[in-house]
């Protein structure tokens, strides 16, 4: 399993931890007062930033961060 380098494993673990923290923290811009995920849209009870966008941006930024760390510290 050559594709499972340190970068991928650390990225995956950090990503899973971050997603779990978002789900446990339930920030008000993503979740309604009753704990349900807010629907995407503009208006009362909706959010412009959906949970899907947050998860994708988190995944990309996590992998990019660990890739940059690999370059900086010369793995």
N, C-alpha and C positions, 0 to 999 in steps of 0.2 A: 504494500500500500504506500507507494511512493508519494502520492498526493497529500498524505496526512503529515505534513511538516509541522514544526513547532508553531509557525505562523498561523496555520489553519486551525490547529487544536486550540491555541490560546484565543484566537478570534472567536471561535465557536463557543468556548466556555464563557468568555466575557460577554458575548452577545446574549447567550441564554440567561446569564445573571442579570443583565440590564433589562431584558424583556420581563423577567420575573419581578424585578423591582418596580417596573412601570405598572404591571398588573396589580401588584400588592399596594402600591402607593395611590393608585387611582386618581391621577391629577384631574382637576376640575375642567380643564380644557378638552379632555378626551372622554370623561365619564360624567354622567348625570348624577344628581344627588342620590338617586336610588341605587347607584352602582352599575347601571346599564351603560353600554357604550353608546355615546352620542352618534346620531346619524350624520353623515357628511352633508354639508350644505350651508346656506346662509339663512339666518333667521333665528327665532326663539327656539332654544333647546337643540340647536345644531352646532356643528363645529366645522371650521374651515380646514383644520388639520386633522385628518382621519387617523385612526390607529394604524391603518395599513401604511400610510405615508411615514409615520413615525418609525415603524418596524423596519421598513426598507432603508430609510436614511440611517438608522442605527446599525443595520447590518453592513452597509457600505462603509460608513465611517469607522466602524470597529475594524474591519479588515484592512482598510487603508492605514489606520493608526499602527497596527501591528506590522504592516509591510514597511512603513517608514522606520519603525523601530529596528527592523531587521537590517535596513540599509544603513542606518546611523551606527549601530553597534556591530556591523559587519559579521553577520552569521556565516 
